[in-house]
Amino acid sequence: MEDSTDETPKKSSRFANVLTKVLLFVGLYLLAVLFLSTYPFPMTIERMRWWSAFSAQYGISNPEDAWVTVILVMDLVVTIFVYLAVVKRVEALASEIPFTPSCLVKTTLFIGLFLLIMTYVLEPMEREYTHWGVVITGKLGIGHSNDFELSVILLVDLIFTTLVYKAIMKGWRIFQTRRRSNRPA
């Protein structure tokens, strides 16, 4: 009678590996669909003529169907290339870094802190600072001041999250050291 307990961790880790890769691919594809835009909206008359001719050539009655299909296929190709690059790099890192439950807890803590800080710490610029945002975006050549404002807010949130995370980790190490040495605080 063979013991099947050795196969269970392998099956569950293989399932987790496959599930992670599928979720990564789906997430990358959704990001590509949401953020890769090849044509301006609304389309120019010249582009609409081109898409009409393209769809007529291939027997598609509605040019929007042709456009959407082509864009989704292009997003799929981009997703495949990005996925292959990410998986290749992650597999190289995964072989160097052992995955432990504490790693998962630390990652979850960082993501949770970032979401909390994004939600509660910074608010959009006040009216008195909006002028400075417009001036800075004009000098940097950024089209809209809201794009700059969002980038700055996310960067500040990320820096603040990193500082809070480092402080929590340092406090946790101090707590563990004191607990091991059985010294009162």
LOTOR-665544 format. One record per atom (N, C-alpha, C, O): residue number from 1; atom name; x, y, z. Coordinates in steps of 0.2 Angstrom, whole numbers, always signed. Each point is the difference from the previous one (the first is absolute). Example, Ala and Ser with C-alpha at 12.3 -4.5 7.8 and 13.67 -1.06 7.14 Angstrom:
residues 2
GURO     n   atom       u       v       w
GURO     1      N     +66     -28     +39
GURO     1     CA      -4      +6      +0
GURO     1      C      +4      +6      +0
GURO     1      O      +5      -1      +3
GURO     2      N      -7      +6      -7
GURO     2     CA      +4      +6      +1
GURO     2      C      -4      +5      +3
GURO     2      O      +3      +6      +1
***
This chain:
residues 185
GURO     n   atom       u       v       w
GURO     1      N      +4      -6      +0
GURO     1     CA      -4      +6      +0
GURO     1      C      +4      +6      +0
GURO     1      O      +4      +1      +5
GURO     2      N      -4      +3     -10
GURO     2     CA      +4      +6      -1
GURO     2      C      -3      +6      +4
GURO     2      O      -6      +1      +0
GURO     3      N     +10      +3      +2
GURO     3     CA      -2      +7      +4
GURO     3      C      -1      +5      -6
GURO     3      O      +5      +2      -3
GURO     4      N     -11      +1      +3
GURO     4     CA      -1      +5      -5
GURO     4      C      +1      +7      +3
GURO     4      O      -2      +5      -4
GURO     5      N      +5      -4     +10
GURO     5     CA      +1      +7      +2
GURO     5      C      +5      +3      -3
GURO     5      O      +0      +7      +0
GURO     6      N      +5     -10      -3
GURO     6     CA      +5      +3      -4
GURO     6      C      -2      +4      -6
GURO     6      O      +2      +5      -2
GURO     7      N      -8      -8      -1
GURO     7     CA      -2      +2      -6
GURO     7      C      -5      +7      +1
GURO     7      O      +0      +4      -5
GURO     8      N      -3      -4     +10
GURO     8     CA      -5      +5      +2
GURO     8      C      +4      +7      -1
GURO     8      O      -3      +5      -3
GURO     9      N      +8      -4      +7
GURO     9     CA      +4      +7      -1
GURO     9      C      +2      +1      -7
GURO     9      O      +0      +6      -2
GURO    10      N      +2     -11      -2
GURO    10     CA      +2      +2      -6
GURO    10      C      -5      +2      -5
GURO    10      O      +0      +4      -4
GURO    11      N      -6      -8      +5
GURO    11     CA      -6      +2      -4
GURO    11      C      -3      +7      +2
GURO    11      O      -1      +4      -4
GURO    12      N      +1      -2     +10
GURO    12     CA      -2      +6      +2
GURO    12      C      +4      +6      -2
GURO    12      O      -2      +5      -2
GURO    13      N      +9      -6      +3
GURO    13     CA      +5      +5      -3
GURO    13      C      -1      +0      -7
GURO    13      O      +1      +6      -3
GURO    14      N      -2     -11      -1
GURO    14     CA      +0      +0      -7
GURO    14      C      -7      +4      -2
GURO    14      O      +0      +4      -4
GURO    15      N      -5      -5      +8
GURO    15     CA      -6      +3      -2
GURO    15      C      +0      +8      +2
GURO    15      O      -2      +4      -4
GURO    16      N      +6      -3      +9
GURO    16     CA      +1      +7      +2
GURO    16      C      +4      +4      -5
GURO    16      O      -1      +5      -2
GURO    17      N      +6      -9      -1
GURO    17     CA      +4      +3      -5
GURO    17      C      -4      +1      -6
GURO    17      O      +1      +6      -3
GURO    18      N      -5     -10      +1
GURO    18     CA      -4      +0      -6
GURO    18      C      -5      +6      +1
GURO    18      O      -1      +4      -5
GURO    19      N      -2      -4     +10
GURO    19     CA      -5      +5      +2
GURO    19      C      +3      +7      +0
GURO    19      O      -3      +5      -3
GURO    20      N      +9      -4      +6
GURO    20     CA      +3      +6      +0
GURO    20      C      +2      +3      -7
GURO    20      O      -1      +5      -2
GURO    21      N      +3     -10      -2
GURO    21     CA      +2      +2      -7
GURO    21      C      -6      +2      -4
GURO    21      O      +0      +4      -4
GURO    22      N      -5      -8      +5
GURO    22     CA      -7      +2      -4
GURO    22      C      -2      +7      +3
GURO    22      O      -2      +4      -5
GURO    23      N      +2      -3     +11
GURO    23     CA      -2      +7      +3
GURO    23      C      +4      +5      -3
GURO    23      O      -2      +6      -1
GURO    24      N      +9      -7      +1
GURO    24     CA      +4      +5      -3
GURO    24      C      -1      +1      -7
GURO    24      O      +0      +6      -2
GURO    25      N      -1     -11      -2
GURO    25     CA      -2      +2      -7
GURO    25      C      -6      +3      -1
GURO    25      O      -1      +5      -4
GURO    26      N      -4      -7      +8
GURO    26     CA      -7      +4      -1
GURO    26      C      +1      +7      +3
GURO    26      O      -3      +5      -4
GURO    27      N      +6      -4      +9
GURO    27     CA      +2      +7      +2
GURO    27      C      +3      +4      -5
GURO    27      O      -1      +6      -1
GURO    28      N      +7      -9      -2
GURO    28     CA      +3      +4      -5
GURO    28      C      -4      +2      -6
GURO    28      O      +0      +5      -3
GURO    29      N      -4     -10      +1
GURO    29     CA      -5      +1      -5
GURO    29      C      -5      +6      +1
GURO    29      O      -1      +4      -4
GURO    30      N      -1      -4     +10
GURO    30     CA      -5      +5      +2
GURO    30      C      +3      +7      +0
GURO    30      O      -3      +5      -2
GURO    31      N      +9      -5      +5
GURO    31     CA      +4      +6      +0
GURO    31      C      +1      +3      -8
GURO    31      O      +0      +6      -1
GURO    32      N      +2     -11      -3
GURO    32     CA      +1      +2      -7
GURO    32      C      -6      +2      -3
GURO    32      O      +0      +5      -4
GURO    33      N      -6      -8      +5
GURO    33     CA      -6      +2      -3
GURO    33      C      -2      +7      +3
GURO    33      O      -3      +4      -4
GURO    34      N      +4      -3     +10
GURO    34     CA      -2      +7      +3
GURO    34      C      +5      +6      -2
GURO    34      O      -3      +5      -1
GURO    35      N      +9      -7      +1
GURO    35     CA      +5      +6      -1
GURO    35      C      +4      +0      -7
GURO    35      O      +3      +6      -1
GURO    36      N      -4     -11      -3
GURO    36     CA      +3      +1      -6
GURO    36      C      -5      +3      -5
GURO    36      O      -5      -4      -2
GURO    37      N      +6      +9      -1
GURO    37     CA      -5      +3      -4
GURO    37      C      +4      +3      -6
GURO    37      O      +5      +4      +0
GURO    38      N      -6      -7      -6
GURO    38     CA      +4      +2      -6
GURO    38      C      -4      +5      -4
GURO    38      O      +4      +4      -4
GURO    39      N     -10      -2      +5
GURO    39     CA      -3      +5      -4
GURO    39      C      -4      +5      +4
GURO    39      O      -2      -2      +6
GURO    40      N      +2      +8      -8
GURO    40     CA      -3      +5      +4
GURO    40      C      -8      +0      +0
GURO    40      O      -2      -3      -5
GURO    41      N      -1      +5     +10
GURO    41     CA      -7      +0      +0
GURO    41      C      -3      +7      +0
GURO    41      O      +3      +4      +5
GURO    42      N      -7      -2      -9
GURO    42     CA      -3      -3      -5
GURO    42      C      +5      -1      -6
GURO    42      O      +5      +4      +0
GURO    43      N      -6      -9      -4
GURO    43     CA      +4      -1      -6
GURO    43      C      +0      +5      -5
GURO    43      O      -6      +3      -1
GURO    44      N     +11      -1      -2
GURO    44     CA      +0      +5      -6
GURO    44      C      -4      -3      -6
GURO    44      O      -1      -7      +0
GURO    45      N      -1     +11      -4
GURO    45     CA      -4      -3      -6
GURO    45      C      +4      -4      -4
GURO    45      O      -2      -5      -3
GURO    46      N      +9      +7      +2
GURO    46     CA      +4      -4      -4
GURO    46      C      +1      -7      +3
GURO    46      O      +0      -5      -4
GURO    47      N      +1      +4     +10
GURO    47     CA      +0      -7      +4
GURO    47      C      -6      -4      -1
GURO    47      O      +0      -6      -1
GURO    48      N      -6     +10      +1
GURO    48     CA      -6      -4      +0
GURO    48      C      -1      -2      -8
GURO    48      O      -2      -6      -1
GURO    49      N      +5      +9      -4
GURO    49     CA      +0      -2      -7
GURO    49      C      +4      -6      +0
GURO    49      O      -2      -5      -4
GURO    50      N      +8      +5      +7
GURO    50     CA      +5      -5      -1
GURO    50      C      -3      -7      +3
GURO    50      O      +0      -5      -2
GURO    51      N      -4      +6      +8
GURO    51     CA      -3      -6      +4
GURO    51      C      -6      -2      -4
GURO    51      O      -1      -6      +0
GURO    52      N      -2     +10      -3
GURO    52     CA      -6      -2      -5
GURO    52      C      +3      -4      -6
GURO    52      O      -3      -5      -1
GURO    53      N      +8      +7      -2
GURO    53     CA      +3      -3      -5
GURO    53      C      +3      -7      +2
GURO    53      O      -1      -5      -4
GURO    54      N      +4      +5     +10
GURO    54     CA      +3      -6      +2
GURO    54      C      -6      -5      +2
GURO    54      O      +1      -6      -2
GURO    55      N      -6      +8      +5
GURO    55     CA      -6      -5      +2
GURO    55      C      -3      -2      -7
GURO    55      O      -3      -6      +0
GURO    56      N      +2     +10      -5
GURO    56     CA      -3      -1      -6
GURO    56      C      +4      -6      -4
GURO    56      O      -3      -4      -3
GURO    57      N      +9      +5      +4
GURO    57     CA      +5      -5      -4
GURO    57      C      -1      -7      +3
GURO    57      O      +1      -5      -4
GURO    58      N      -2      +5     +11
GURO    58     CA      +0      -7      +3
GURO    58      C      -7      -2      +1
GURO    58      O      -2      -5      +4
GURO    59      N      -3      +9      -6
GURO    59     CA      -7      -2      +0
GURO    59      C      -3      +1      +7
GURO    59      O      -5      -4      +2
GURO    60      N      +7      +9      +2
GURO    60     CA      -3      +1      +6
GURO    60      C      -4      +6      -1
GURO    60      O      +1      +5      -3
GURO    61      N      -8      -5      +5
GURO    61     CA      -5      +5      -1
GURO    61      C      +1      +6      +4
GURO    61      O      -1      +6      -2
GURO    62      N      +4      -7      +8
GURO    62     CA      +1      +6      +5
GURO    62      C      +7      +1      +1
GURO    62      O      +4      -4      +2
GURO    63      N      -1     +10      -4
GURO    63     CA      +7      +2      +1
GURO    63      C      +2      +0      +7
GURO    63      O      +6      -2      +2
GURO    64      N     -11      +3      +3
GURO    64     CA      +2      -1      +7
GURO    64      C      +2      -7      +2
GURO    64      O      +4      -1      +4
GURO    65      N      -7      -4      -7
GURO    65     CA      +1      -6      +2
GURO    65      C      +7      -2      -2
GURO    65      O      +4      -3      +3
GURO    66      N      -2      +5      -9
GURO    66     CA      +7      -1      -3
GURO    66      C      +5      +4      +5
GURO    66      O      +5      -3      +2
GURO    67      N      -6      +9      +0
GURO    67     CA      +4      +4      +4
GURO    67      C      +1      -4      +7
GURO    67      O      +6      +0      +2
GURO    68      N     -11      -1      +1
GURO    68     CA      +0      -3      +6
GURO    68      C      +4      -7      +0
GURO    68      O      +4      -1      +5
GURO    69      N      -6      -3     -10
GURO    69     CA      +4      -7      -1
GURO    69      C      +7      +1      -1
GURO    69      O      +4      -3      +4
GURO    70      N      -2      +8      -8
GURO    70     CA      +7      +1      -1
GURO    70      C      +4      +3      +6
GURO    70      O      +5      -3      +2
GURO    71      N      -8      +7      +2
GURO    71     CA      +3      +3      +6
GURO    71      C      +0      -5      +5
GURO    71      O      +5      -1      +4
GURO    72      N     -10      -4      -3
GURO    72     CA      +0      -5      +5
GURO    72      C      +6      -5      -2
GURO    72      O      +3      -2      +5
GURO    73      N      -2      +1     -11
GURO    73     CA      +5      -5      -2
GURO    73      C      +7      +3      +1
GURO    73      O      +5      -3      +3
GURO    74      N      -4     +10      -4
GURO    74     CA      +6      +3      +1
GURO    74      C      +1      +0      +8
GURO    74      O      +6      -1      +2
GURO    75      N     -11      +2      +2
GURO    75     CA      +1      +0      +7
GURO    75      C      +2      -7      +2
GURO    75      O      +4      -1      +5
GURO    76      N      -7      -4      -8
GURO    76     CA      +2      -7      +2
GURO    76      C      +8      -1      -2
GURO    76      O      +3      -3      +4
GURO    77      N      -1      +5     -10
GURO    77     CA      +7      -1      -2
GURO    77      C      +5      +4      +5
GURO    77      O      +5      -3      +3
GURO    78      N      -7      +9      -1
GURO    78     CA      +4      +4      +5
GURO    78      C      +0      -4      +7
GURO    78      O      +5      +0      +3
GURO    79      N     -11      -2      -1
GURO    79     CA      +0      -4      +6
GURO    79      C      +4      -6      +0
GURO    79      O      +3      -2      +5
GURO    80      N      -3      -2     -10
GURO    80     CA      +4      -6      -1
GURO    80      C      +8      +2      +1
GURO    80      O      +3      -3      +4
GURO    81      N      -1      +8      -7
GURO    81     CA      +7      +2      +0
GURO    81      C      +2      +3      +7
GURO    81      O      +5      -2      +3
GURO    82      N     -10      +6      +0
GURO    82     CA      +1      +2      +7
GURO    82      C      +0      -6      +5
GURO    82      O      +4      +0      +5
GURO    83      N      -8      -4      -6
GURO    83     CA      -1      -6      +4
GURO    83      C      +6      -5      +0
GURO    83      O      +3      -2      +5
GURO    84      N      +0      +1     -11
GURO    84     CA      +6      -4      -1
GURO    84      C      +6      +3      +4
GURO    84      O      +4      -3      +3
GURO    85      N      -4     +10      -4
GURO    85     CA      +6      +4      +3
GURO    85      C      -1      -1      +8
GURO    85      O      +5      -1      +3
GURO    86      N     -11      +2      -1
GURO    86     CA      -1      +0      +8
GURO    86      C      +1      -7      +2
GURO    86      O      +4      +0      +5
GURO    87      N      -6      -5      -8
GURO    87     CA      +0      -7      +3
GURO    87      C      +8      -2      +0
GURO    87      O      +2      -3      +4
GURO    88      N      +1      +5     -10
GURO    88     CA      +7      -2      +0
GURO    88      C      +4      +4      +6
GURO    88      O      +4      -4      +3
GURO    89      N      -5     +10      -2
GURO    89     CA      +3      +3      +5
GURO    89      C      -2      -2      +7
GURO    89      O      +4      -1      +5
GURO    90      N     -10      +0      -4
GURO    90     CA      -3      -3      +7
GURO    90      C      +3      -7      +1
GURO    90      O      +2      -1      +6
GURO    91      N      -2      -3     -11
GURO    91     CA      +3      -7      +1
GURO    91      C      +7      +1      +2
GURO    91      O      +2      -4      +5
GURO    92      N      +2      +8      -8
GURO    92     CA      +7      +1      +2
GURO    92      C      +0      +2      +8
GURO    92      O      +5      -2      +3
GURO    93      N      -9      +7      -2
GURO    93     CA      +0      +3      +7
GURO    93      C      -2      -6      +5
GURO    93      O      +2      +0      +6
GURO    94      N      -7      -3      -8
GURO    94     CA      -3      -5      +5
GURO    94      C      +5      -6      +1
GURO    94      O      +0      -3      +6
GURO    95      N      +4      +2     -10
GURO    95     CA      +5      -5      +1
GURO    95      C      +5      +2      +5
GURO    95      O      +4      -4      +4
GURO    96      N      -3     +11      -4
GURO    96     CA      +5      +3      +5
GURO    96      C      -3      +1      +7
GURO    96      O      +4      +0      +5
GURO    97      N     -10      +2      -5
GURO    97     CA      -4      +2      +6
GURO    97      C      -4      -6      +3
GURO    97      O      -5      -1      -4
GURO    98      N      +6      -1     +10
GURO    98     CA      -5      -6      +2
GURO    98      C      -7      +4      +2
GURO    98      O      +0      +5      +3
GURO    99      N      -5      -8      -5
GURO    99     CA      -7      +2      +1
GURO    99      C      -2      -3      +7
GURO    99      O      +0      -6      +1
GURO   100      N      -1     +11      +4
GURO   100     CA      -2      -2      +6
GURO   100      C      -7      +3      +2
GURO   100      O      -2      +5      -3
GURO   101      N      -2      -8      +8
GURO   101     CA      -6      +4      +2
GURO   101      C      +1      +7      +3
GURO   101      O      -4      +4      -1
GURO   102      N     +10      -3      +4
GURO   102     CA      +2      +7      +2
GURO   102      C      +0      +5      -6
GURO   102      O      -1      +5      +1
GURO   103      N      +4      -8      -6
GURO   103     CA      +0      +4      -6
GURO   103      C      -7      +2      -3
GURO   103      O      -1      +6      -1
GURO   104      N      -4     -10      +2
GURO   104     CA      -6      +1      -2
GURO   104      C      -4      +5      +5
GURO   104      O      -3      +5      -3
GURO   105      N      +5      -6      +9
GURO   105     CA      -3      +5      +5
GURO   105      C      +3      +7      -1
GURO   105      O      -4      +5      +1
GURO   106      N     +10      -5      -2
GURO   106     CA      +4      +7      -1
GURO   106      C      -3      +3      -6
GURO   106      O      -1      +6      +0
GURO   107      N      +0      -9      -6
GURO   107     CA      -3      +2      -6
GURO   107      C      -7      +3      +1
GURO   107      O      -2      +5      -2
GURO   108      N      -2      -9      +6
GURO   108     CA      -7      +2      +1
GURO   108      C      +0      +6      +4
GURO   108      O      -4      +4      -1
GURO   109      N      +9      -4      +6
GURO   109     CA      +0      +6      +5
GURO   109      C      +2      +6      -4
GURO   109      O      -4      +6      +1
GURO   110      N      +8      -6      -6
GURO   110     CA      +2      +6      -4
GURO   110      C      -5      +2      -4
GURO   110      O      -2      +6      -1
GURO   111      N      -2     -11      -3
GURO   111     CA      -5      +2      -4
GURO   111      C      -6      +3      +4
GURO   111      O      -3      +5      -2
GURO   112      N      +2      -8      +8
GURO   112     CA      -6      +3      +4
GURO   112      C      +2      +7      +2
GURO   112      O      -4      +4      +0
GURO   113      N     +10      -3      +2
GURO   113     CA      +2      +7      +2
GURO   113      C      +0      +5      -5
GURO   113      O      -3      +5      +1
GURO   114      N      +5      -7      -7
GURO   114     CA      -1      +4      -6
GURO   114      C      -7      +2      -1
GURO   114      O      -1      +6      -2
GURO   115      N      -3     -11      +2
GURO   115     CA      -7      +2      -1
GURO   115      C      -3      +4      +5
GURO   115      O      -4      +5      -2
GURO   116      N      +5      -6      +8
GURO   116     CA      -2      +4      +6
GURO   116      C      +3      +7      -1
GURO   116      O      -4      +5      +0
GURO   117      N     +10      -4      -2
GURO   117     CA      +3      +7      +0
GURO   117      C      -3      +3      -6
GURO   117      O      -1      +6      +0
GURO   118      N      +0     -10      -6
GURO   118     CA      -3      +4      -6
GURO   118      C      -7      +2      +2
GURO   118      O      -2      +5      -3
GURO   119      N      -2      -9      +7
GURO   119     CA      -7      +2      +1
GURO   119      C      +0      +6      +5
GURO   119      O      -4      +4      -1
GURO   120      N      +8      -4      +6
GURO   120     CA      -1      +5      +6
GURO   120      C      +5      +5      +1
GURO   120      O      -2      +5      +3
GURO   121      N      +8      -5      -6
GURO   121     CA      +5      +5      +2
GURO   121      C      +0      +6      -5
GURO   121      O      -1      +6      +3
GURO   122      N      +2      -7      -9
GURO   122     CA      +0      +6      -5
GURO   122      C      -6      +1      -3
GURO   122      O      -3      -4      -3
GURO   123      N      +1     +11      +2
GURO   123     CA      -6      +1      -4
GURO   123      C      +3      +5      -6
GURO   123      O      +6      +2      +0
GURO   124      N     -10      -1      -5
GURO   124     CA      +2      +4      -6
GURO   124      C      +2      +7      +3
GURO   124      O      -2      +2      +5
GURO   125      N      +6      +1     -10
GURO   125     CA      +3      +7      +2
GURO   125      C      -6      +5      +1
GURO   125      O      -5      +0      -3
GURO   126      N      +6      +4      +8
GURO   126     CA      -4      +5      +2
GURO   126      C      +0      +5      -6
GURO   126      O      +5      +0      -4
GURO   127      N     -10      +5      +4
GURO   127     CA      +0      +5      -6
GURO   127      C      +6      +4      +0
GURO   127      O      +2      +2      -5
GURO   128      N      +1      +0     +11
GURO   128     CA      +5      +4      +0
GURO   128      C      +7      -3      -2
GURO   128      O      +4      +4      -3
GURO   129      N      -4     -10      +2
GURO   129     CA      +6      -4      -2
GURO   129      C      -1      -2      -8
GURO   129      O      +5      -2      -3
GURO   130      N     -11      +3      +1
GURO   130     CA      -1      -2      -7
GURO   130      C      +4      +4      -5
GURO   130      O      +2      -3      -5
GURO   131      N      -1      +9      +6
GURO   131     CA      +4      +4      -4
GURO   131      C      +7      -2      -1
GURO   131      O      +2      -1      -5
GURO   132      N      +1      -2     +11
GURO   132     CA      +6      -2      -1
GURO   132      C      +0      -7      -4
GURO   132      O      +5      -1      -3
GURO   133      N     -10      -3      +4
GURO   133     CA      +0      -6      -4
GURO   133      C      +0      +2      -7
GURO   133      O      +3      -4      -4
GURO   134      N      -7      +9      +2
GURO   134     CA      -1      +1      -7
GURO   134      C      +7      +3      -3
GURO   134      O      +2      -2      -6
GURO   135      N      +1      +6     +10
GURO   135     CA      +7      +3      -2
GURO   135      C      +5      -6      -1
GURO   135      O      +3      +0      -5
GURO   136      N      -3      -4     +10
GURO   136     CA      +5      -6      -1
GURO   136      C      -2      -4      -6
GURO   136      O      +5      -2      -3
GURO   137      N     -11      +0      +2
GURO   137     CA      -2      -4      -5
GURO   137      C      +2      +3      -7
GURO   137      O      +2      -3      -5
GURO   138      N      -3     +10      +5
GURO   138     CA      +2      +3      -6
GURO   138      C      +7      +0      -2
GURO   138      O      +2      -1      -5
GURO   139      N      +2      +2     +11
GURO   139     CA      +7      +0      -1
GURO   139      C      +3      -7      -2
GURO   139      O      +5      -1      -4
GURO   140      N      -8      -5      +7
GURO   140     CA      +2      -6      -2
GURO   140      C      -3      -3      -6
GURO   140      O      +2      -5      -3
GURO   141      N      -7      +9      +0
GURO   141     CA      -3      -2      -7
GURO   141      C      -5      -6      +1
GURO   141      O      -2      -3      -5
GURO   142      N      -1      +3     +11
GURO   142     CA      -6      -5      +1
GURO   142      C      -6      +3      -2
GURO   142      O      -1      +6      +2
GURO   143      N      -3      -9      -6
GURO   143     CA      -6      +3      -2
GURO   143      C      -5      +2      +5
GURO   143      O      -3      +6      -1
GURO   144      N      +1      -9      +6
GURO   144     CA      -5      +1      +4
GURO   144      C      +3      +0      +8
GURO   144      O      +3      -4      +1
GURO   145      N      -5      +9      +3
GURO   145     CA      +3      +0      +6
GURO   145      C      -3      -5      +5
GURO   145      O      +4      -2      +5
GURO   146      N     -10      -1      -7
GURO   146     CA      -2      -6      +4
GURO   146      C      +4      -6      +0
GURO   146      O      +1      -4      +4
GURO   147      N      +2      +3     -10
GURO   147     CA      +5      -6      -1
GURO   147      C      +6      +1      +4
GURO   147      O      +2      -5      +4
GURO   148      N      +1     +11      -3
GURO   148     CA      +5      +2      +4
GURO   148      C      -2      -1      +7
GURO   148      O      +4      -3      +4
GURO   149      N      -9      +5      -2
GURO   149     CA      -3      +0      +7
GURO   149      C      +0      -7      +2
GURO   149      O      +2      -2      +6
GURO   150      N      -6      -2     -10
GURO   150     CA      +0      -7      +2
GURO   150      C      +6      -4      +1
GURO   150      O      +1      -4      +4
GURO   151      N      +4      +6      -9
GURO   151     CA      +7      -4      +1
GURO   151      C      +3      +2      +6
GURO   151      O      +3      -4      +4
GURO   152      N      -3     +11      -2
GURO   152     CA      +3      +2      +6
GURO   152      C      -3      -3      +6
GURO   152      O      +3      -2      +5
GURO   153      N     -10      +2      -5
GURO   153     CA      -3      -3      +6
GURO   153      C      +2      -7      +1
GURO   153      O      +1      -2      +6
GURO   154      N      -1      -2     -11
GURO   154     CA      +1      -7      +0
GURO   154      C      +8      -1      +2
GURO   154      O      +1      -4      +4
GURO   155      N      +3      +8      -6
GURO   155     CA      +7      +0      +2
GURO   155      C      +1      +2      +7
GURO   155      O      +3      -4      +4
GURO   156      N      -6      +9      -1
GURO   156     CA      +0      +2      +7
GURO   156      C      -3      -6      +4
GURO   156      O      +2      -2      +5
GURO   157      N      -8      -1      -7
GURO   157     CA      -3      -5      +3
GURO   157      C      +5      -6      +1
GURO   157      O      +0      -4      +5
GURO   158      N      +3      +2     -11
GURO   158     CA      +5      -5      +0
GURO   158      C      +6      +1      +5
GURO   158      O      +2      -5      +4
GURO   159      N      +0     +11      -4
GURO   159     CA      +6      +2      +5
GURO   159      C      -2      -1      +7
GURO   159      O      +3      -3      +4
GURO   160      N      -9      +6      -3
GURO   160     CA      -3      +0      +7
GURO   160      C      -1      -8      +2
GURO   160      O      +1      -1      +6
GURO   161      N      -4      -3     -10
GURO   161     CA      -1      -7      +1
GURO   161      C      +6      -3      +2
GURO   161      O      +0      -4      +4
GURO   162      N      +5      +5      -8
GURO   162     CA      +7      -3      +1
GURO   162      C      +3      +2      +7
GURO   162      O      +2      -5      +3
GURO   163      N      -3     +11      -1
GURO   163     CA      +2      +2      +6
GURO   163      C      -3      -3      +6
GURO   163      O      +2      -2      +5
GURO   164      N      -9      +2      -6
GURO   164     CA      -4      -3      +5
GURO   164      C      +1      -8      +1
GURO   164      O      +1      -3      +5
GURO   165      N      +0      +0     -11
GURO   165     CA      +2      -7      +0
GURO   165      C      +6      -2      +3
GURO   165      O      +1      -4      +4
GURO   166      N      +4      +8      -5
GURO   166     CA      +7      -1      +3
GURO   166      C      +0      +1      +7
GURO   166      O      +3      -3      +4
GURO   167      N      -7      +8      -1
GURO   167     CA      -1      +1      +7
GURO   167      C      -3      -5      +3
GURO   167      O      +2      -2      +6
GURO   168      N      -8      -1      -9
GURO   168     CA      -3      -6      +3
GURO   168      C      +5      -6      +0
GURO   168      O      +0      -4      +5
GURO   169      N      +3      +3     -10
GURO   169     CA      +5      -6      +0
GURO   169      C      +6      +1      +5
GURO   169      O      +1      -5      +3
GURO   170      N      +1     +11      -2
GURO   170     CA      +5      +1      +5
GURO   170      C      -3      -1      +7
GURO   170      O      +4      -3      +4
GURO   171      N     -10      +6      -3
GURO   171     CA      -3      -1      +7
GURO   171      C      -1      -8      +1
GURO   171      O      +0      -2      +6
GURO   172      N      -2      -1     -11
GURO   172     CA      -1      -8      +0
GURO   172      C      +6      -3      +2
GURO   172      O      +0      -5      +4
GURO   173      N      +6      +7      -7
GURO   173     CA      +6      -3      +2
GURO   173      C      +3      +1      +7
GURO   173      O      +2      -4      +3
GURO   174      N      -4     +10      -1
GURO   174     CA      +2      +2      +7
GURO   174      C      -4      -4      +5
GURO   174      O      +2      -2      +5
GURO   175      N      -9      +1      -7
GURO   175     CA      -4      -3      +4
GURO   175      C      +2      -8      +1
GURO   175      O      +1      -3      +5
GURO   176      N      +1      +0     -11
GURO   176     CA      +2      -7      +0
GURO   176      C      +7      -1      +4
GURO   176      O      +1      -4      +4
GURO   177      N      +3      +9      -5
GURO   177     CA      +7      +0      +4
GURO   177      C      -1      +0      +7
GURO   177      O      +3      -4      +4
GURO   178      N      -8      +9      -1
GURO   178     CA      -1      +0      +7
GURO   178      C      -4      -6      +3
GURO   178      O      +2      -2      +5
GURO   179      N      -6      +0      -9
GURO   179     CA      -4      -6      +2
GURO   179      C      +5      -6      +0
GURO   179      O      -1      -4      +5
GURO   180      N      +6      +3      -9
GURO   180     CA      +4      -6      +0
GURO   180      C      +5      +1      +6
GURO   180      O      +2      -5      +3
GURO   181      N      +0     +11      -1
GURO   181     CA      +5      +1      +5
GURO   181      C      -4      +0      +7
GURO   181      O      +3      +1      +5
GURO   182      N     -10      -1      -5
GURO   182     CA      -4      +0      +6
GURO   182      C      +2      +6      +4
GURO   182      O      -1      +0      +6
GURO   183      N      +2      +6      -9
GURO   183     CA      +1      +6      +4
GURO   183      C      -6      +4      +0
GURO   183      O      -4      +0      -5
GURO   184      N      +2      +3     +10
GURO   184     CA      -6      +5      +0
GURO   184      C      +2      +6      -4
GURO   184      O      +5      +2      -1
GURO   185      N     -10      +1      -2
GURO   185     CA      +0      +5      -4
GURO   185      C      +2      +7      +3
GURO   185      O      +1      +5      -3
***
